[in-house]
Amino acid sequence: MGILEIFKKKKKEELLTKPINLQEENIIIPESNKIINITNNNILDTDDKVTIAKFKHNLKILYKELEEKNKIDKFVIIREDNFYPYNNEWLVNSKETEYEEYNQALSIQLKKRIQKNTSIYMPTHFRSTKHFTINTPLGATGSYNGVEDNRNFIVIDSINNLIDSEYTYSIAPQDAYVDVSHEPLKISNDVTIMINQEKYNTLKDNEELMADLKNKKVIIYKGDEVVAIQMVLTEMGILPSKVGTRFYEDNTGLAYKKTEESLKEIAKNKNIMYNQSHGGKINGHFSSKYDDMNNDWNTSLNEFISFLKINLENIDDSLIKESLKNKEKADELINLVGEEKLFNIIQNYNERVKDNISITRKKYCKERTSIPSDISEIFKKTVKRINIFYKNNEQNNYSAIELNELEENIRLFFQSPSIEEQIKSSSILLKKMNKSELNDMFSNNEDKNNINERGYRIWVYQ
């Protein structure tokens, strides 16, 4: 996360905690010990004084309930995404997980001349995990999540599908995540979709989206995103884990402490890790470690270089390579080829990358929308076994060579493009980590034949 994004995060945190005189003394909310509706015909304005007064009322009631019960027992998961979850499923792919926009000497020098976006699209593996917050907006997590909020859709859903999924790794208020590289995570029927008013005015021309939203509870909001989410949470009878002193004096952080206590208990009962990064990393997301192992960066860069060579047959190969890292060589190449021609070559390459990603993703998702139950069982067992592997620090039980082989198969298990390859890696992992696991699962010859008839090759290493 860049310095500008960190500054924006800090300013947002200050807004949540800085006392502000809202002059609401003349607004009277009827005395009640019940939660009241804040949204008006599914419209929400976070700067409206009546809305703020209702929000404060709900917070007062929810904190009173917390003090009486001394426990938080209602939870939702929240995800902010630029991709709408059609078919009520969370699939692979999200913002900036299809490709990265790469700028090096050649694109930088070209941009200076023509004042256009000359970034090069660098394909990456689909991120294997889908991340959520629990009872708190993404924007209220501070610098923990090094990603931007203010996305097209805010999806608020029951926590049940997440904690009941056998693909879930870890839960915590600021980050709960699940593997979606084998099967999608289902979304419940009573999901709530929040959309910023300005974004909605742009999105409303999407007929497919509007048709799907007709069957959902949709709240259009304007104003502060974090406050809007917190207002909606209280309307649902959920106490946000962090509110700040602007709306309620929770100086002891009681809501967050009790949220943590309850989530730790859920994690223990469901055999899920609590507040743990996956892949044996202290910090950072699981996928990052394996993206590095994939060597995605160099692979994508070499593909771009090959594309340039094909389109610049009369240019020396060494000049093409050097132009990516040397400004003088970049200017030399631009002068030889011409600004517009080089720009068009980059645009053609970017379009090819986007087309290839679209094809790959459709095939990837289609293959994973109807996984047979027996194969699903294999994948779930493997995910659990990998969790135990890292939770118990079993890395110490293997030699360096053995550990490298194991982690290579973990990478393939999560990031291979085909189900067949994932099954192969799964069988190797279960064989190495627990010799009886996979053979027990296929002790019935009928099961094995059924899977083979579906066209999958089952790799069982004896």
N, C-alpha and C positions, 0 to 999 in steps of 0.2 A: 504494500500500500504506500502510495506516494505521500510527500509532505503535505500537499494540498488536501488530500483525502483525510489525513490525520487531523489537520486543522479544522476541517468541516465537522469531523466527529466530535472534537473537543467543544466546538461552539454549540453543537446540538446538545451535548451533555450539560453545558452551562445553562442553556435555556430550560432544561428540565428541572434544574435545581435552584435557579435564581428566582427569589421571591418577586412577584410582579403584582402591582396594585391593579386589579381588574375592575374595581368599582362595581361590585355586584350586590351591594347592600340593598338595593331597591328590588331585587329579584327574589320573589318568595316561592319556595318549593313547599308544597303541603307536607306536614309532618307525616312520616310513614316509616315503618321498619322494613319496607319491601324495596326491592330493586325496581327502578322505573326505566321506561324506554327513553333513550337519548336521541336516536335517529328519528327523523320525521319523514315518513314515506320513503324510507331507505335513502334519505339524503342526510349528510352530516357536515356541519360547518364547525370546525374546532375553535373558531374565534367568536362564535355566537355566545353572548353572555348567558342566555337561558340554558344552552347546551352545557356550558362550563359549570353552571350551578347544579344541573342534574348529575353531571359527572362527579362533582364533589359529594353530592348526596349518596351516590352509589358507593363511592370509596368509603365513606363514613360507615355505611351499613356493612360492607364487606370486611372492613377492619374490625368492626364490632363482633362479627361472626368469628373472625380469626381469633380474637382474644378469648371468646367463649369456648371454642372448640380446640384452640391451640394446635390447629392442623389445617393444612391445605389439602383438599381432596378432590378438586376439580381441575382438569388440565385440558389444554388444547395445544396442537402444534401449529406453528405459523411458518409459512414459506413465502418469500417475496421472489417473484420470477418474471422474466420477460416472455417466457414461453407458457402458453395456456395449457393446462393439463386436460386435453380432450379425452373422452372415454372414461373419465373418472379414474385416471391412472397417472402416477408419477413414473415417468420413464427416464432413461438416460438422457443426458443433454440439458444444458442450461446456459445462462449467459456466459460467453467467453470460454465455453468448453468444446466448441466445434473447431475453432481456429484462433490463433493470436495474430494481431496485426504487428508485423515486425518492421522496424525501421533501422537501416544501416546506411553506410556511406552513400551507396548508389541512390537509394530512395530519398535520403535527406538532401543530397545535392540537387536531385531532379526537382524536388518540391520547392526549393529555393528559386528555381528558374520559372516554373509554370504555376506555382501557387495552387496546386491541387493535392488531393490525398494520394500519395504514392506508396502507401504502406503495402507490404507484401504479406499475403495470407499464409500463415504457417499452420497446417493441419495438426491437430493433437488427438490423442486417444480420448474417447468419451470418458468422462469422469464416472467411476464405478459407484460413487456414493451420492445420495441425495440428502441435503442438510436442512434442518428446521431449527427454530427456537421454540421454547416451551413457555407459555404464559408471559412472553415478553417480546416486543418488537425487535427486529434486527437492529434498528437504529439506536436502541437503548443498550446494546451490548458493548458499546465503546469501541476500542481498538482491537478487541478479541478477534472479531471476524474481519479480516482484511479485505472486505468486499463492499461495494456500494449498495445502498438501498435505493429508494425512489425508482422502483421497477414498475412494469406495467400492471402486475397483478399481486395482490396480497391474499393468500389463501389460508383461511382459518378452519381447522378441522379437528375432530375428536382425536385424542391421543391413542385410542384403542387399537386401530390398525397398526400403528407404529410399534407399540409395546407387545402386541400379539404376533408380530411378524418374526419369523425365525431368522430373518436376515438383518435384524437390527444389531448394531455394534454397541453404541454408547448413547446415554441420554444425560442431559444437563440443561438448565434454563437457557444458556447461551448457545448450545450446540447439541442437537440430537441427530444422529445420522444412521442411514440404512443402506445396505447394498441393493442397487437396482440393476446390476449388470447381468443378473440371471432371470429375475422376474420383477415386474413393476409393483409398486406399492399402491394398493387400492385407496381410493378416496371415498369417504362416506357420503350418503345421500343428503345429509343435513349440513353440508359444507357452506361456508360463507365466503364470498368473493368481494374484496374491496378494491375499488379502482379510483384513482385520482380523477377529479372532474376534467382537468385539461387533457389527460391521457384518454379518458373515455370519449371525448369529443373527436379524437383521432381514430380510436378503435371502433367506433360505432358503425363505420362503413364496412366492417368485416362481417359479412352475412353469416358465415359459418359460426363465428364467435357469438354473434347476437342470438342465433338460434339455440346455441348451447346454454347461454346465460339465462334464457327464458325459464329454464328448469332449475335455476339456482337462486339462492338468496344473494342478491347483489346490493352492495352499499356504495353509493357514489359520495366521495368526500372531497372537501377542499380545506386547505389549511395545513397544519403540521401533521406529517405522516405518523410519527410516533404517538402523538396525543390521540389521533384518530383511532389507531389500533387499540390503545388503552381504553378509550371510551367504549368501543364496541365490546371489548372483553368484559368490562363491568356490566354492560347491558346483558351479557350472557351469564352473569353471576360469577365471573372469574376475577379474582384479584390479581392484577399485574404484579409480577415479582419485583419490579422496580418502578416506582412512580415519581419520586423526587418531591422536594418540599414545595414546589410551586402549587400543587393541588392537595397535598396531604402531608402532615408532619410525621413521617416515619423515620425518625432519626436513628433508630436502632437497627433498621434494615430487617424488621421482623418478617415481612412478607417474603423476602428473598431467602432468609434462613429457613423458614418453614417449608417453602417450596423445595429447597434443596433436601431437607429431611425426608419429605414425602417421596421425592424422586429417587433418592438413595434406597428407600425401602422397596419401591417398585422395581428398581434395577436388581436388587438382591432377590426378590421373589420371582422375577422373570429371567433370572440368570443373564442379565445384560450388564455390560460394563458401565460405570458411572464416570462421566467427565474424563474420558480417556481418548487420546489420539490413537488411531490404528496404525498398524504396520510397524510397531515398535518405536515410534517417534515420540519424543517428549512434546514437541510443538509441531503444528502443521497438519494438513489433511492427509488421510491415507493415500489418496491417489498421487499426491506430489512425489512421494518416495518412488513409486513405481513408474511414474512418468519419466523420472530421471533415469531409471534403469532401462526404459524403452529407448533412450537416446533419440527421442522424438525430434529434438531441435536439429541435430545434425542430419537426420534422415530427411526432414522437410527442406532444409537448406540445400541439400544435394539435389533434391528433386527440382528446385527452382533453378539451380545452376544448369542442370541438364536441359531444362526448358529454354533458358537463354541461349545455350549453345545451338540448339536446334533452330531457333529463330534468328540467330546471328552467325550464320555459317562462315562468313568471311572475316570474323573477328577472332583474334588469337584467344585460346582458352585461358591462358594465364591472366590476360587483361580482364576477362569476365570475372574470374575468381577474386582477383585483387581489388576490383571495383567495389566489392561488397564491404571491404574494410578500410580502404584507403581513399580519401577524398580526392586527391590529385588524379588517381587512376579512374575514379568515378567520373570526374569531369572529362577526362580523356575519352572514356567510352561514350558519354553523352554527346560529345562533339562529333565523334565518328558516326554514331547511329542517328542522332537527331532526337530532340526532346519529345516530339509527339509520337514518333515511332516507338521509342522506348517506353513511353507512358502507356501506349496501347498494348504493348507486349505484356507489361505488368498487369494491366486490367484483364487481358485475356487469360493470363495465368490464374488470377484471383477468381474469375468466373468458373474456370475449370475446377479449382479447389472446392468452391461452393457446390457445384453440381455433383462432384464425386462424394462430398460429405453427405449431401441429401440422399443420394442413392444408397450409400453405405448405411446411413441411419435408418432408412425405411426397411432395409433388409434385416438389419440388426434388431430392430424393434419387433418386426413381424415374427421373427424366429423365437422371440421370448414372450410373446403374448399368450401362448397356449402350451406351456411346458407340461409334459406328462407327469403325473403324480409321482411315479417312481424316480424319475430323473430329478424332479423338484426335491425329493427326499435326499438324494445324493448331495445336491448343492447345499441344502440347509445343514446337513451333517458336516460338510466341509467348512462352511462359514463358522459354525460353532467350534470346530476343532482348531481353526486358525485363531479364533478369539482366545481359546484356552492356551494355545501356543505362546501368544504374546503376553497374556495376562499372567501366566506362570513363569515367564522368562525362560522358556525352554530352549532358547537360542544357545544357552550355555551347555546344553547336552550334546551339541553337535560340533564336529570339526569345522574349520573355516570352509573347506570344500563342500562338505555336506550342507552347511547352512546356505551357501551360495546357490546350491542346487534347489534347496527347499524354497528359498525366496524367489528364485526364478519361476518356479511352478506356481507360487502364490500370485506372482505378477500375471502369468498366463491364465490362471483361474479367473481372475477378475477382469482382465483386459483383452483376452483373445476375442477375435471378431465372431467366431462361430461356437455354437453349442458343443459340437463334436470336440473341438480343441479344449473347451472348458471341462468336459467330462474326462478327457485324457489327463489333464493336470490334476483334477480332483482325485482320480484314482491313484496317481503317484503320491499325492500328499497324504491321503489316508493310509496308503501302504507304508510310507516312511514314518508317519507320526503314530499310527496305531495299526499294526499289521492285520488285525482281525476285522477292522471296520468294514472295508469294502467287500471282502469275501462273504461276510455274514449277510450283507444286503443282497447278494446275488446267489445265495445258497439254493434258491428255488429256480430250477432251469426254465420254468414257464415264464418267469419275469424277464429272464435274460433274452429269451426268444422274442417276447413281445417288443422289447426295446429294439432288437436288431431288425424286426420287421418294419419299424418306423423309419429305418434308414440311418440310425445312429450307430456308429462303431463304438463299442464299449472296450475300453483299454483296462484290463485287469492284469497287473504285473505280479506274477507269482514269485 
